[in-house]
């Protein structure tokens, strides 16, 4: 299935009959030039909020393709419980871009880019990251687009409404329990992954005072993006 994205689709409107929407410049160009979609062709769209839509190309145009949407269906695949991954951006932006693509394919619900005491990079091109999220969602035929927040200070994150099941990946003492032994299935979860220089002890103590449990991701030292991917994978396995 070749999937297209339009954030303003409405299942209520689709239930009332066929209605028109215009694809974005990027989606229109991809549809007409790369896929050579023409007038009368059937396509499938998603709103990134858990619904698929059937549509017919009314007017194929490389800048503004018009689609008549005629039905909607809720994606019945489970998207619960949800995982929030809060992670410090890597110094090399390519590595965090790679990560957000992969964890979107794996079904993470929220991605928060955090600014820590040892962070070497605290700003990224969020527009580019959002484009990568959309592409990964479409490529994996998912209907849920992760929410992305950027440049959130670690101390500020502690004041955010977060899931009850909370972990911080930190192995300073060597006595931390492996996350796979502590993850409880069926619970919305947040996992914190630190920068290349790791979390400071002050940050870990603050997290613990706010209900986070320090955990290990294994016996070896992992790159930031590898640790993030491992955390998401363990969550998915426990909840599969």
N, C-alpha and C positions, 0 to 999 in steps of 0.2 A: 504493500500500500504506500503510495506517494502522498505524504501528508503536507497540508498547507496550514499556516498560522494566521489567525485574525483575532485580535484580543477583544473585539467588540461584538462578537456573535452572541445571539440570545436564543436559548431554547424556547422561551415563551413566544418570541416572534415566529420561530420555525413551526411551532405548534399551530399557529394561526394561518399558515399557508406560506407560499413562496415569497421571499423578499430579497432585495438586492443588497450586495456588499461589494466593495471595491478592494482588491488586494493591494498591499503596499508596493512601492516601487521595486523592492528587492524580490518579493514574492512574484510579482508580475513578470519581472525579467527572467527569473528562474523558470516560471511556468511556460513562457512563450519561446524563450531562446534555448534553454537547456533541455526542457522536456517536450518542446514543440506542441504544446497543448493548443487546441483550436476551438472555435465556436462549436457548441453542442457537446463537447467532451464532459464527462462526469468526473468530479473530483471529490476528495474528502478533506475536510478542514477540522481544526480544533481551536478552541478558545483559550487553551492553556489552563482551564479551570475544571477539567474533568468531563468534557463533552466532545463528541464527534458530530460532524455535520456533513450531510450530503448536499452537493451543489452541482449546477450545470453552468458551464462557461457561456455567458451571454455575449460577451464581446472581449476577445483576446487582444490585449494591448501590452506592450513591453513596459509601460509605465503605470497603467491603471486598468488592470483586467477586471471586468465586471462579472460577478458570479450571482446566479439566482440560487439562494439557499432554500431547500424545500423540506428538510427534515433534520431532526436532532436526536441523538441517543446518548444516554449517560454511559460512560466507561465503567463497566461492572468489575473490572479488575481492582483488587484491594489497594488502596493508597493509605491505609491505616494499619499500624500506628505510624506517626510521622517522625522523621529525623531532622533535627537542626544541627548542621555542622558549622561551628564557629572556628575560623582558622586564620592565622596570621599570614598575609601575603608573602610569597617568596621574593627574594631579591631579583631573581630572573622571572619576569612576568610570564614567559612561555610555560613555566612549570605549573603555575597556578591556573593558567588558562587550560592546560591539559587536564588538570584535576577537575575543574568545574564541568568540563565536557563529560568526563567519565562518571562522576557522581550524579549528573543529570540522567545519564543513561541508566544508572542503578536506582533512581527514583527518590533521591533526597528531596525533602520538602522545602527546606530553608537553608540558605548559605549566607553566613555573616562573616565579613572580612574584618578582623579585629586588629587594633593597634596596641602593641604590647611594649613593655619596657625595653626588651631586647630586639624589637623589630628593626629590620634594615630597610624596609619599604612599607609605607603606610598608605599609598595611593595607587590606584589602578584605573584603567579606562573602563568604567562601568558600562558605558554604551557598548563597547566591544564585547565585554563579558556577557552582557544580556543577549547580544546577537549569537554568541557561541551557545548559550543556554537554549535559545530557540532552535538552532540548528541541531543540537544534540537531542532535544525533545522530539523533533520531527524524525530524525534519523532512527530513533529507537521506537517510533510509533507510540509514544506516550501522549497522554492528554493533559498532564499536569506540568505546568512550568514552575520550576522552583522560584521562590521569592529570594531576591538578592539585595543585601544591605552592605554598604561599604564604609570603611574608615570609622568604625565604631571603637572608641577607646575601651580597653579591658574593664576599667572601673565603671564606665557607663553601661557596659553589657550586664554587669551584675545587678543593675536596677531595672533591666528589661523583664517583661513577663516571659518566662522560659518554662519548658516542660519540667515535670516533677523529677523524672529520672535524669540525673545530671552526672557527667563524668568529665574529668580533666586528665588528658594523657600526659603523665609526668612520672619519671622513674628515678628520681634523685636518690631515694633511699635504697632502692633495689628490693624493697619488700612489698611493693604495690601488687595487688591481685590482678591477674589478667582480665581484661574487659569481658572476654567471652564467658567468664565464670560469674560475672556480676550483672550482665545485661538480663533484664527480665522481659520476656516476650509480651507483646500486646500493650506496651507502654510508650507514649510519646517521649522522645529522648533528645537531649542535647549533649554533644560531645565537643570539648575544646581541644584544639591542636595548636601548639605554640610555634613561634618563629624558629629560624635556624639556630638562634642562641638559646632556645627553650624559654619557658616561663621563668620569671624570677620567683624566689621563695615567697616574697611579699604577695605576688599575684596568686600563687597557689594557696597561701593561707587565706587570702580574701575569698577565693573561690570556695574553699572548704567551709568558711563561715556562712557562705550562701548556699550550702547544700550540695556542693560538688564532691564527688569521691575521686581521689587520684587513682589512676589505673595504668597498667602496663599494656603495651601492644605487642610484646614479645621480647626475646632475649637480645635482639640486635638493634643497633642504632639506625633509625629510618630517616630519610629525607622528609621534610614537612609534607610534601604532596603525597608521598608514599604512605605516611602515617594517616593522612586524611582518607585515602582510598581504603586502607586496611580497616579503619574504624567503620566506614560505611558498609564494607563487606561483612564484617562481623555482625553488625546490626541486621543486615538482610538475612544472613544465615540463621540467626536466632529467631527471626520472625517469619521464616519460610515454612 
